[in-house]
């Protein structure tokens, strides 16, 4: 069994580690709350954009807009797929990163021509270590999602799509639902499905568009996609913080259990040492008393002998 000094040193080390995990838990909690507040401020705007697109489709029987056109592969060719993958910048978040990484690899195994856009330093290090190519110029951080960052990412995706370098772009992220376990999701970012903007057609079309419906859609769709990407960024960020909170909570609980066991061992070792010292003191005191006690010696002329 380890001595008292060694156990005491381990207790001090684990106590300091527990302070770190508790602090990380609180930091993740604050970050998640702030991200949710920010998305609530912008949600009405992007929901309004979606409503406007739905209203447009009530007056448009058909559209050949490039954002809604589903490409068909040419004979002997494959569609070029793009994946926008959202990971974290740091680890210590449980299975958060592993889930989206495995989902992304599964999609890539089914589509040989895949262009990978990785958001988050953790994902970039992962694919670099596995020597899987990705767009190195696409270097966005997953920390603190903003509308400005989502707009820049959207512009990059549209640039690839507009010049037909990619036929389809998917986004792989972690959906956050308050109070429930997070879920890895894959959504098609482009081309858009008209069913996403379900609306009943009007019997009479008395609405005029200037200059034409497709041009109106061209102006609205980038803003809508920006809002959709921003929502995915915030959901992933909140899921990351929730996963980190769970991991830090579990680590803190384990540290508490280890501290309890170590304190029990330390008390046992300390009690044994005290008992041993008391035994040694008692034995020494008894030996000292025996040494000082006088010893009677019987003499030759102690008694008279009668005749």
Buried (B, 14 or more C-beta within 10 A) or exposed (E): EEEBEEBBEBBEEBEEBBEEBBEBBEBBBEBBEEBBEBBEEBBEEBEEBBEBBBEBBEBBEEBEBBBBEEEEEEEEEEBBBBBBBBBBBBEBBBBBBBBBBEBBBEBBEEBEEBBBBBBBBBBBBBBEEEEBEBEEEBEBEBBEBBBEBBBBBBEBBBEBBEEEEBBBBBBBBBBBEEEEEBEBBBBBBBBBEBEBBEBEEEEEEEEEEEEEBBEBBEEBBBBBBBBBBBBBBBBBBBBBBBBBBBBBBEBBEBBEEBBEEBEEBBEEBEEEEEEEEEEEEEEEEEEEEEEEEEEEEEEEEEEEEEE
